[in-house]
Amino acid sequence: MGPRRSCDDLSVTSSEQTPEPDGPDGRGNADHGHGHTHSHGPAAPVSRHLRRVIAAVLIPFATAVVVGLVVLWPGGAPEHERTGVGFDRQTYAGKVTSVEEIDCKDVNAAQVPPTADPSTPQGREAANAQQGQCEKATIEVTDGPDKGRTFVEIVQPDAPRQLDEGQGVVVAYAPDAPRDLQYSVTDVNRKVPLTVLALIFAVAVVLVGRMRGVMALISLAISFLILTFFILPAILQGSNPLVVAVVGSSAIMLIALYMCHGLSARTSVAVLGTLISLLLIGLLGSYFISWASLSGNTDDNTGLIHGLYPDIDMSGLLLAGIIIGSLGVLDDVTVTQTSAVWELHQADPRMGPRALYRAGIRIGRDHIASVVNTLVLAYAGAALPLLLLFSIAQSSVGTVANSELVAEEIVRTLVGSIGLVASVPVTTALAALVVSADRPGDPEKRSSRGGRRRRAK
């Protein structure tokens, strides 16, 4: 086997090896059709005039994105005094050194049921704490200024998280508490299983996608860097969340699409389709968030953010989340539609823009059905515990949908789905117009084709 070629090598090879339509009917010989059947690389380059038109649109857009990144670059998250609430706690790594069973009465003797009625949740909880075998776990702090320090954690028998000897844990530090109560177990250390799972994912992507898979992983890493070092700190610094989300999402879109699919007219059409769809999602999201009076402050986490940074526009943060969350699925739809139109044109170069659009939109309808269903199920799965609470309360569908927690997810799902549905005809139409308008008429190409025909004769 010869040396593996890069994506650019494949692009050049595809354009060089595609035979010209020599036959009088424009179809060429049998080898021409065979070449189309096995052409899975990037499409042949478009004409110079069309490249200039695409560049005239995308270069100002890319320049605006770069300027936005420079102007809004935060330089790091602002400092604040820790509250010790929720995620805003100082944490260190720890390890369970020993676990021994003890009688729950010995450690919960002071807990008396607050009511004589055992049917109440408070009464049952306090009563259960008086019976059964509890666990007394000794925890060692393994990093930080108090490395090597140990403390004791009592685990109730009905606690959702049980501790085992040798298990890694995350401990929270409360400097203002009494010394014996400064450290407590807040979670289990899951770094090892998560790292192994990430490695399995990376290996699977590379094995199946090969060079494209490698580029996809690199673009994924860059996306996380932009999210971590630009979008989140810029919002915390007080910049408008919508503007930050648009600039950051645009940067992620440009980097991811061009890295994974190459610098070509086909990718540029997908970028334009994604951009138009994102603008539609932004407009619809802004309108319906305002009309539905969604504050964006609906749970403990958003409440904590608003308490720490009261100047953050929480409804703008909700809209920014809708835009960023829709971007990943939009990329998939626009790239698929653009590739479908390009392949249809290669299979039959005589197809005009109307015929290409009709054929492409038939493919897009199947894509719409599956993607919209995927979005709805994804949001429903994420909100499943909340939906269970409403079911337990025997609330009506109207009551559930009217609550702000569920209304946010409804707006998020429907606005994103509308953008996805709109991206199919928009991107298909753009791709059909671009690929049909491609009439390579450069003098260099005409002379080279004429030379090949004369030599063939």
HELIX and SHEET records of a PDB file:
HELIX    1   1 CYS A    7  GLN A   17  1                                  11    
HELIX    2   2 ALA A   30  THR A   37  1                                   8    
HELIX    3   3 ARG A   48  LEU A   72  1                                  25    
HELIX    4   4 CYS A  104  VAL A  107  1                                   4    
HELIX    5   5 PRO A  121  ASN A  128  1                                   8    
HELIX    6   6 ARG A  179  LEU A  181  5                                   3    
HELIX    7   7 LYS A  191  ILE A  226  1                                  36    
HELIX    8   8 LEU A  227  ILE A  231  3                                   5    
HELIX    9   9 LEU A  232  LEU A  236  1                                   5    
HELIX   10  10 PRO A  241  HIS A  261  1                                  21    
HELIX   11  11 ALA A  265  TRP A  291  1                                  27    
HELIX   12  12 ASP A  300  LEU A  308  1                                   9    
HELIX   13  13 MET A  314  ALA A  347  1                                  34    
HELIX   14  14 PRO A  353  ALA A  382  1                                  30    
HELIX   15  15 LEU A  384  ILE A  392  1                                   9    
HELIX   16  16 VAL A  397  ASN A  402  1                                   6    
HELIX   17  17 GLU A  404  ALA A  437  1                                  34    
HELIX   18  18 PRO A  443  ALA A  456  1                                  14    
SHEET    1   A 5 THR A 150  VAL A 155  0                                        
SHEET    2   A 5 GLN A 133  VAL A 141 -1                                        
SHEET    3   A 5 GLN A  90  ASP A 103 -1                                        
SHEET    4   A 5 GLY A 168  TYR A 173 -1                                        
SHEET    5   A 5 TYR A 183  VAL A 188 -1                                        
END                                                                             
